[in-house]
Amino acid sequence: TKADKTFTSVFYHDRAKMLREVYIEKQKHFNADLSLKYTPTDGKKYGSEGNFKYHYNKNATLSSILQSSTERVKWQFHLFSFPCIQNQTFLHVKGKIQLGRFQMRSRDVRLTDSFLDELNSLPVEYDKGEYFKFLEDYGTHYAVSGTVGGKYELVYVLDNYAMSRIGITVEDVKKCLGYHLDATIAYKELHVDVNIDGGKCEKIHVKDKCKYILNLHYIFCLRKDDTEINDDAVIDDVLSLVDGGKIDFSVKIKEMLLRGSKTVDVEDYIQWAKSLVDAPVVIQQRPSPIHTLVPVKMRNAYLKKQNLERAIEDYITEYSVCKCEPCKNGGTLVLVDGACTCMCSSYFKGIACQIPKST
């Protein structure tokens, strides 16, 4: 077992910079552009689950994390909120545990019956819609080798005004949550000694439970009685990017985040790490195009392989940020359902971040 001995915790005042840094690791390991795809190609709605697509392997997406519409709206709220919402600090905390490596056989790969059935049902003549649907179900690439384990990643959205009013700093928040401490991790036993002064920590709590409302003009947070929340909570929200671990623990984390009943801290990281042995996920991988899985003896195998190669190229082109004009003044380019969007820094605005904000 290989684990980070300490938590990496960095804070950002700029949400665009935070987005870049949060996904830099995923870009490094999965070769992913910042391309978000919520709507399936065939236009159907699959419950409340959204697609947060990378260029390959649907299991390497954030759909396992952003499973509810509430979670997706929370991310939209914090990443695409209007420029007037500037008084926030984003505390990004992460830890990683590596349990082992895997290598797929290069010959005689065993494919599932459902995958083979889907391959057989693909038309011999290229149909963009049919082939795109297949790629969205199975990915454009699959992992031939990689690392399994888990990643524990949270973004705490802190209210600068509230921290200033009660005399709390970002370092105080880190200490109170336990992220300044070493977490000693061994194969069969994990523990952490938390010994923190409770004076300031008693003041740190999550904003009251709310529902996120998203419309064309404004995104805001309401209580159950539809009144806007305005209190001295230091933590506005906690955004979860936890990957791996048992389902029941993931559900527990989600409930804690939604209810705000308890601030998620280092002790929850330890409990999550213990559950990884039973439920690891792929955290790093080497991909191979999915058309290489078409069996040679399948009927019309050559034509379907050609069609899949073409579909992969078309899909990547359609949902790649390469087709977008670059953002100006350090803006972050994001592709949402095929539409190019610029996330501007705190000092610029406009479609391409071309307009300086008045001071």
SULDAVEN-V259646 format. One record per backbone hydrogen bond with DSSP energy under -1.0 kcal/mol. NH is the residue of the N-H (numbers start at 1). CO is the residue of the C=O. E is the energy in kcal/mol with one decimal. If there is no record, write none. Layout:
((NH,CO,E) (NH,CO,E))
This chain:
((2,98,-3.1) (4,96,-2.0) (8,94,-2.5) (10,92,-2.3) (12,90,-2.3) (18,14,-2.1) (19,15,-2.3) (20,16,-2.0) (21,17,-2.4) (22,18,-2.8) (23,19,-1.7) (27,23,-2.5) (28,24,-1.8) (29,25,-2.2) (30,26,-2.7) (31,27,-1.3) (35,33,-2.1) (36,335,-4.0) (43,40,-1.6) (47,45,-1.1) (49,46,-1.5) (57,141,-1.1) (60,57,-2.6) (61,58,-1.2) (62,52,-1.2) (65,62,-1.3) (66,62,-3.4) (67,65,-1.4) (72,68,-1.8) (73,69,-2.5) (74,70,-2.2) (75,71,-1.9) (76,72,-2.5) (77,73,-2.9) (78,74,-2.0) (79,75,-2.4) (80,76,-2.5) (85,82,-2.3) (86,84,-1.4) (88,86,-1.7) (89,158,-2.1) (90,12,-3.5) (91,156,-3.0) (92,10,-3.5) (93,154,-2.8) (94,8,-2.1) (95,152,-2.1) (97,150,-2.5) (98,2,-4.3) (99,148,-2.6) (100,148,-1.6) (102,146,-2.2) (104,144,-3.2) (116,112,-2.1) (117,113,-2.6) (118,114,-2.2) (119,115,-2.3) (120,116,-2.5) (121,117,-1.8) (131,127,-2.6) (132,128,-2.5) (133,129,-2.1) (134,130,-1.8) (135,131,-2.1) (136,132,-2.2) (137,133,-1.4) (138,134,-2.4) (139,135,-3.0) (142,288,-2.4) (144,286,-2.7) (146,102,-1.9) (147,284,-2.7) (148,100,-2.7) (149,281,-2.6) (150,97,-2.3) (151,243,-2.5) (152,95,-3.1) (154,93,-2.5) (155,239,-2.4) (156,91,-3.0) (157,237,-3.0) (158,89,-3.5) (159,234,-3.0) (160,87,-1.9) (163,159,-2.2) (164,160,-2.3) (165,161,-2.4) (166,162,-1.8) (168,163,-3.0) (173,169,-1.9) (174,170,-2.4) (175,171,-2.3) (176,172,-2.6) (177,173,-2.0) (179,174,-2.0) (181,178,-1.2) (183,5,-1.9) (186,189,-2.0) (191,184,-1.8) (202,198,-1.6) (203,200,-1.6) (204,201,-1.2) (207,235,-2.7) (211,222,-2.6) (213,220,-2.8) (215,218,-1.6) (220,213,-1.7) (222,211,-2.3) (223,227,-2.6) (226,223,-1.9) (229,221,-1.3) (235,205,-2.0) (236,157,-2.7) (237,157,-1.2) (239,155,-3.0) (241,153,-3.0) (243,151,-3.1) (245,279,-2.7) (250,246,-2.0) (251,247,-2.7) (252,248,-1.9) (253,249,-2.5) (254,250,-2.4) (255,251,-2.6) (256,252,-2.4) (257,253,-2.3) (258,254,-2.5) (259,255,-2.7) (260,256,-1.9) (266,177,-2.5) (269,265,-1.1) (270,266,-1.7) (271,267,-1.8) (272,268,-2.3) (273,269,-2.6) (274,270,-1.7) (276,273,-1.1) (281,149,-2.5) (283,147,-2.7) (284,147,-1.3) (286,145,-2.8) (288,142,-1.9) (290,140,-2.7) (292,289,-1.5) (293,290,-1.8) (294,291,-1.3) (298,295,-1.4) (301,298,-1.7) (304,300,-2.4) (305,301,-2.3) (306,302,-2.1) (307,303,-2.6) (308,304,-2.4) (309,305,-2.2) (310,306,-2.3) (311,307,-2.7) (312,308,-2.7) (313,309,-2.0) (314,310,-2.6) (315,311,-3.0) (316,312,-2.6) (317,313,-2.0) (318,314,-2.5) (319,315,-2.2) (323,320,-1.4) (324,321,-1.7) (328,352,-2.7) (331,328,-1.4) (332,343,-2.9) (334,341,-3.1) (335,34,-2.6) (336,339,-2.7) (337,36,-3.5) (339,336,-2.1) (341,334,-2.5) (343,332,-3.0) (348,345,-1.0) (349,355,-2.6) (353,350,-1.0) (355,349,-2.5) (357,347,-2.6))
